[in-house]
């Protein structure tokens, strides 16, 4: 192993450690608790070391968001592959998405609620963001009608899922009605055929 290779590996490991510590701290205490000073203490590196990897908290949150999109993609892909039929895929993806948001609130906030310096909905978006959207699109495509824009329909479905997660987590929608609301949303996109 060359010295350059070892340094690159060590740098990547420090970045992973910083991102993991930020995520863990945010999940335990919220994003307000995540500061460069606190992270430096948590991972036992100096603040200048953190700044040599990330410009600040926003850049760390962006890195957390990208990693979160990788996890969300895996969850959505597994849900889609385990489901049958257009309706079944939307149900599985809807549940996987809302479960992810409910199970990992701080991670979800970094991905979709807090302002982070990531390009969304553009060709410049990092691959993990595009892949997560691609999994939603894959579930929605079978219910696209002639004349519909598949991407816009997927964005609308995503907005509905995001709204359910956000409003329920904030206490504006009661938790006990989640399954019924999710079924209503999915039913508008892919009505269940009574013959199936």
QUIRA-V56316 format. One record per pair of residues at least 12 apart in sequence whose C-alpha atoms are under 10 Angstrom apart, sorted by the first residue. I is the first residue (numbers start at 0). J is the second residue. Records with the same first field share a line. If there is no record, write none. Layout:
I = J / J
This chain:
10 = 51 / 52
11 = 52
13 = 42 / 44 / 48 / 49 / 52
14 = 48 / 49 / 51 / 52 / 53 / 59 / 62
15 = 62 / 63 / 66
16 = 38 / 41 / 42
17 = 35 / 38 / 39 / 41 / 42 / 44 / 49 / 52 / 53 / 59 / 62 / 63
18 = 38 / 53 / 58 / 59 / 60 / 61 / 62 / 63 / 64 / 66
19 = 42 / 59 / 62 / 63 / 66
20 = 33 / 37 / 38 / 39 / 41 / 42 / 63
21 = 33 / 34 / 35 / 37 / 38 / 41 / 42 / 56 / 59 / 60 / 62 / 63 / 106
22 = 59 / 60 / 62 / 63 / 64 / 66 / 67 / 103 / 105 / 106 / 109
23 = 105 / 106
24 = 37 / 38 / 41 / 105
25 = 60 / 103 / 104 / 105 / 106 / 108 / 109
26 = 102 / 103 / 104 / 105 / 106 / 107
27 = 105
28 = 105
29 = 104 / 105 / 106 / 108
30 = 56 / 60 / 105 / 106 / 108 / 109 / 113
33 = 56 / 59 / 60
34 = 46 / 55 / 56 / 59
35 = 47 / 49 / 50 / 53 / 55 / 56 / 59
36 = 49
38 = 56
56 = 115
57 = 109 / 113 / 114 / 115 / 116 / 117
58 = 115 / 116 / 117
59 = 109 / 115 / 116
60 = 106 / 108 / 109 / 110 / 113 / 114 / 115 / 116 / 117
61 = 109 / 110 / 113 / 114 / 115 / 116 / 117
62 = 109 / 110 / 115 / 116 / 117
63 = 105 / 106 / 107 / 109 / 110 / 115
64 = 105 / 106 / 107 / 108 / 109 / 110 / 111 / 113 / 115 / 117 / 127 / 128
65 = 106 / 109 / 110 / 117 / 124 / 125 / 126 / 127 / 128 / 131
66 = 106 / 110 / 127 / 128
67 = 99 / 103 / 106 / 107 / 109 / 110 / 127 / 128 / 131
68 = 106 / 107 / 110 / 111 / 125 / 126 / 127 / 128 / 129 / 130 / 131 / 132
69 = 126 / 127 / 128 / 129 / 130 / 131
70 = 99 / 127 / 131
71 = 95 / 96 / 99 / 100 / 107 / 110 / 127 / 128 / 130 / 131 / 132 / 134
72 = 95 / 96 / 127 / 128 / 129 / 130 / 131 / 132 / 133 / 134 / 135
73 = 95 / 130 / 131 / 134
74 = 91 / 92 / 95 / 96 / 98 / 99 / 131 / 134
75 = 88 / 91 / 92 / 93 / 94 / 95 / 96 / 99 / 131 / 132 / 133 / 134 / 135 / 137 / 138
76 = 91 / 92 / 95 / 130 / 131 / 133 / 134 / 135 / 137 / 138
77 = 91 / 92 / 95 / 134
78 = 90 / 91 / 92 / 93 / 94 / 95 / 96 / 134 / 138
79 = 91 / 92 / 93 / 95 / 134 / 135 / 137 / 138
80 = 92 / 138
84 = 138 / 141 / 189 / 191 / 195
85 = 137 / 138 / 139 / 140 / 141 / 142 / 188 / 189 / 190 / 191
86 = 138 / 139 / 141 / 142 / 185 / 186 / 188 / 189 / 190 / 191 / 192
87 = 138 / 185 / 189 / 191
88 = 135 / 137 / 138 / 139 / 141 / 185 / 189
89 = 135 / 137 / 138 / 139 / 141 / 142 / 156 / 182 / 184 / 185 / 186 / 188 / 189
90 = 138 / 181 / 182 / 184 / 185 / 186 / 189
91 = 138
92 = 134 / 135 / 137 / 138 / 139 / 160 / 185
93 = 135 / 138 / 156 / 157 / 159 / 160 / 161 / 181 / 182 / 184 / 185
94 = 160 / 177 / 178 / 181 / 182
96 = 135 / 157 / 160 / 161 / 164
97 = 160 / 161 / 162 / 163 / 164 / 165 / 167 / 177 / 181
98 = 164
99 = 164
100 = 160 / 161 / 163 / 164 / 165 / 168
101 = 164 / 165 / 167 / 168
104 = 164 / 165 / 168
107 = 161 / 164 / 165
108 = 165
110 = 128
111 = 161 / 165
112 = 161 / 165
119 = 132
120 = 132 / 150 / 154
132 = 150 / 153 / 154 / 157
133 = 150 / 153
134 = 153
135 = 150 / 153 / 154 / 156 / 157
136 = 149 / 150 / 151 / 152 / 153 / 154 / 156 / 157
137 = 149 / 153
138 = 153
139 = 152 / 153 / 154 / 156 / 157 / 188 / 189
140 = 152 / 153
141 = 189
142 = 188 / 189 / 190
143 = 188 / 189
152 = 188
153 = 188
155 = 188
156 = 184 / 185 / 187 / 188
159 = 180 / 181 / 184 / 185
160 = 180 / 181 / 184 / 185
163 = 177 / 180 / 181 / 184
164 = 177
